[in-house]
């Protein structure tokens, strides 16, 4: 989400909160053993270097709605960043990936360690995925632990916990629905794909961080609701655009191959559209084929363009971005916050135009 950045102050405090958390955790882990300490170091590296998009949304909403205790708000931002780490580590296990952004992920590192120890290829894969599950679990559970450090009234702390829990609950539901739809060879209808996008992306990446920042700032309930609605539609727009880039994007910029989604047969707005067109017959046997060649991927892309699927998906992303903007037009949303969030939806559309 590197093109969707708002620029609040307070990110140094977020880095500080994450740094303190990992130092404390590594000290605890070292008392158990060097191997466990090494796992925590690997998890820390996985968390480092991100764009901190979710903490940026937390800090933006908090500050633009009158919040002033940046150290306190940073704990909320750090909690959402740790949740993000947990979900990408688990997502790599689900997708059976050992590389992220061109370097070994948690599972990749521990697969290599197992291979170096003389394990079979299958045994090393199992070790790698097992380490990924454990590391993801640690990040997930400690997102809640970070939230416990926030100083606020009992009511605010309870509400923050509910927002984080909804983010976890929805993300898990979205992943499960993705798995469930893969059991059916037919492409799901667009409404199901949009629903999955909201569960997998909007809730934890947009809705939750914005609402958490607003709640901590003691904003009016109508503001919290509006930010949730904005985050829902902005997140859906983002996911539709991201799926487009997964097929047509520059691999250097996206950090992943642009035919992985085609080989996987990922259920997207692109595929939902073309599956209802006559052109689908010419590519249905290729989409979802693990052995898809570069030439076959190019053939699928041509059909996606010629059938209108690419333009349809780009227009759909723009439509949801436009819907997101309407939620910012309410008088209850401060002009400064509206100005900070407007570039988020503009960037969504710009990514695929």
HELIX and SHEET records of a PDB file:
HELIX    1   1 UNK A   11  UNK A   32  1                                  22    
HELIX    2   2 UNK A   34  UNK A   47  1                                  14    
HELIX    3   3 UNK A   53  UNK A   64  1                                  12    
HELIX    4   4 UNK A   70  UNK A   94  1                                  25    
HELIX    5   5 UNK A  106  UNK A  116  1                                  11    
HELIX    6   6 UNK A  121  UNK A  147  1                                  27    
HELIX    7   7 UNK A  154  UNK A  182  1                                  29    
HELIX    8   8 UNK A  190  UNK A  197  1                                   8    
HELIX    9   9 UNK A  198  UNK A  207  3                                  10    
HELIX   10  10 UNK A  208  UNK A  216  1                                   9    
HELIX   11  11 UNK A  221  UNK A  248  1                                  28    
HELIX   12  12 UNK A  251  UNK A  254  1                                   4    
HELIX   13  13 UNK A  260  UNK A  264  1                                   5    
HELIX   14  14 UNK A  269  UNK A  274  1                                   6    
HELIX   15  15 UNK A  280  UNK A  283  1                                   4    
HELIX   16  16 UNK A  294  UNK A  306  1                                  13    
HELIX   17  17 UNK A  309  UNK A  328  1                                  20    
HELIX   18  18 UNK A  335  UNK A  351  1                                  17    
SHEET    1   A 2 UNK A  99  UNK A 100  0                                        
SHEET    2   A 2 UNK A 103  UNK A 104 -1                                        
END                                                                             
